């Protein structure tokens, strides 16, 4: 999860127009919020000890869009999460696209593939 945190912070720093990234806890989970984006959360849960996840607002088009673009690269949970196995290598470049889309969601939600 530290790698995910670093990717979120790094992506926010290089994303044009993002001036602030708020790091907070929501529902006891590390969460990241921008004025232009949708909340991004991550967590590990004891009921699935071999995996962790990055969560997105389930009413957004984020995960359905990620699923259509990166269908063979990620494992998804419904419309709300990308699931990672503890031992898997993260596809960092693809994940940065997902993070950027979430952090800028209100600016890109009208685009067919959210700017990806």
Phi, psi and omega per residue, in radians:
X1 nan -0.446 3.078
X2 -1.142 -0.588 3.094
X3 -1.175 -0.718 3.089
X4 -1.071 -0.786 3.128
X5 -1.008 -0.823 3.141
X6 -1.078 -0.705 3.115
X7 -1.119 -0.706 3.128
X8 -1.105 -0.856 -3.124
X9 -1.103 -0.783 3.131
X10 -1.082 -0.770 -3.135
X11 -1.130 -0.725 3.118
X12 -1.080 -0.706 -3.113
X13 -1.102 -0.602 -3.074
X14 -1.726 0.047 3.136
X15 -1.552 2.069 -3.117
X16 -1.061 2.350 3.101
X17 1.579 -0.165 3.089
X18 -1.602 1.992 -3.127
X19 -1.719 -0.512 -3.115
X20 -2.407 2.517 3.022
X21 -2.228 2.055 3.122
X22 -1.633 2.180 3.081
X23 -1.832 2.136 -3.034
X24 -2.589 -3.100 3.018
X25 -1.963 2.288 3.007
X26 -2.271 2.198 -3.071
X27 0.985 0.550 3.135
X28 1.295 0.204 -3.112
X29 -1.981 2.484 3.045
X30 -1.009 2.246 -3.062
X31 -2.336 2.646 -3.078
X32 -2.317 2.270 -3.019
X33 -2.363 2.428 2.973
X34 -2.252 2.803 3.120
X35 -1.156 -0.510 -3.100
X36 -1.593 -0.064 -2.965
X37 -2.162 -3.036 3.092
X38 -1.836 2.534 -3.112
X39 -1.050 2.380 3.132
X40 -2.071 2.195 3.141
X41 -2.196 2.853 3.035
X42 -2.551 2.688 -3.122
X43 -2.914 2.782 2.960
X44 -2.056 2.413 -3.100
X45 -2.159 2.389 -3.104
X46 -1.041 -0.467 -3.131
X47 -1.233 -0.316 3.063
X48 -2.312 1.266 -2.976
X49 -1.167 -0.276 -3.113
X50 -1.636 0.145 -3.109
X51 -2.533 2.871 3.021
X52 -2.480 2.968 -3.015
X53 -2.537 2.743 2.965
X54 -1.946 2.175 -3.049
X55 -1.859 2.501 3.137
X56 -2.226 2.798 3.129
X57 -1.106 2.136 -3.007
X58 -1.232 -0.290 3.107
X59 -1.536 -0.045 3.110
X60 -1.506 3.051 3.063
X61 -1.611 0.117 -3.019
X62 -1.031 -1.143 -3.052
X63 -1.113 -0.733 3.068
X64 -1.021 -0.636 3.096
X65 -1.210 -0.766 3.103
X66 -1.032 -0.724 -3.124
X67 -1.077 -0.690 -3.119
X68 -1.270 -0.558 -3.109
X69 -1.520 -0.735 -3.022
X70 -2.004 0.620 -2.998
X71 -0.955 -0.599 -3.107
X72 -1.702 -0.041 -3.056
X73 -1.696 -0.520 -3.075
X74 -2.182 2.783 2.944
X75 -1.786 2.357 -3.065
X76 -2.035 2.703 3.015
X77 -2.112 1.807 3.135
X78 0.923 -2.381 3.134
X79 -1.787 0.268 -2.985
X80 -2.163 -0.203 -3.011
X81 -2.662 2.692 2.876
X82 -1.875 2.252 -3.079
X83 -1.803 2.410 3.115
X84 -2.167 2.393 3.015
X85 -1.453 2.553 -3.072
X86 -0.974 -0.646 -3.056
X87 -1.603 -0.072 -3.090
X88 -1.308 2.581 2.956
X89 -1.407 2.353 3.138
X90 -1.400 2.334 3.007
X91 -1.373 1.452 -2.940
X92 -1.051 -0.745 -3.093
X93 -1.130 -0.770 3.102
X94 -1.125 -0.713 -3.136
X95 -1.127 -0.617 3.085
X96 -1.071 -0.633 3.087
X97 -1.103 -0.735 3.124
X98 -1.131 -0.774 3.136
X99 -1.084 -0.815 3.138
X100 -1.059 -0.747 3.122
X101 -1.070 -0.685 3.118
X102 -1.204 -0.765 -3.094
X103 -1.213 -0.337 -3.140
X104 -2.090 0.348 -2.961
X105 -0.904 -0.755 -3.089
X106 -1.189 -0.320 3.088
X107 -1.586 -0.426 -3.027
X108 -2.000 -0.040 -3.037
X109 -1.099 -0.345 3.113
X110 -1.435 -0.232 -3.125
X111 -1.428 2.491 -3.075
X112 -0.962 -0.710 3.133
X113 -2.061 0.498 3.075
X114 0.987 0.486 3.117
X115 1.421 0.093 -3.140
X116 -1.453 nan nan
